[in-house]
Amino acid sequence: ILLGIFNIIFGLLILFNVVTSTTFIVYLFAIWFIINATFNMFNVTPVEKSNKTFHIISILLNIIAILFGIILLFNPLIAAFIIAIFISAVFFIIGISYIIDALH
């Protein structure tokens, strides 16, 4: 019940405070980017265990992702732009898949 009440309150806050919630989502995206890259840097997959080069590339890419997340924290306009691109790409891909499904 508490989780349901929390979700309702959170939803209403987002609905009625659009500017604040947009800013919150942008910062949440940047923080998620940093946390995800940090966890991925220390999480060794079976492929990385068998291939040292792949493991080094993975670590380098995660370091770049952490730096990118820090840049997003200090420049939320870039983060908002990237979120918009991700969302539009998702809609584009979903639209293409619906058209392909409809043609089959």
RARAFEN-V994070 format. One record per residue. SS is DSSP state (hx for helix, st for strand, lp for the rest). PHI is phi as a letter, one per 20 degrees, with the letter a starting at -180 (999 if undefined). D_CENTER is the distance of its C-alpha to the mean C-alpha in whole Angstrom. Layout:
ss/phi/d_center
SS/PHI/D_CENTER
SS/PHI/D_CENTER
This chain:
ss/phi/d_center
lp/999/28
hx/f/27
hx/f/23
hx/f/24
hx/f/26
hx/f/23
hx/f/20
hx/f/23
hx/f/23
hx/f/20
hx/f/20
hx/f/23
hx/f/22
hx/f/19
hx/f/21
hx/e/24
lp/c/22
hx/f/20
hx/f/20
hx/f/19
hx/f/16
hx/f/14
hx/f/15
hx/f/13
hx/f/10
hx/f/10
hx/f/11
hx/f/9
hx/f/5
hx/f/8
hx/f/9
hx/f/6
hx/g/6
hx/f/10
hx/f/10
hx/f/9
hx/f/10
hx/f/13
hx/f/14
hx/f/14
hx/f/16
hx/e/18
lp/e/18
lp/e/21
lp/e/20
hx/g/24
hx/f/23
hx/f/23
hx/f/26
hx/e/28
lp/c/27
hx/f/27
hx/f/26
hx/f/23
hx/f/22
hx/f/23
hx/f/21
hx/f/18
hx/f/18
hx/f/19
hx/f/15
hx/f/14
hx/f/16
hx/f/15
hx/f/11
hx/f/12
hx/f/15
hx/f/12
hx/f/10
hx/f/14
hx/f/14
hx/f/12
hx/f/13
hx/e/16
lp/c/16
hx/f/14
hx/f/15
hx/f/13
hx/f/10
hx/f/11
hx/f/13
hx/f/10
hx/f/8
hx/f/11
hx/f/12
hx/f/9
hx/f/10
hx/f/14
hx/f/13
hx/f/12
hx/f/16
hx/f/17
hx/f/17
hx/f/18
hx/f/21
hx/f/22
hx/f/22
hx/f/24
hx/f/26
hx/f/27
hx/f/27
hx/f/30
hx/f/32
lp/e/32
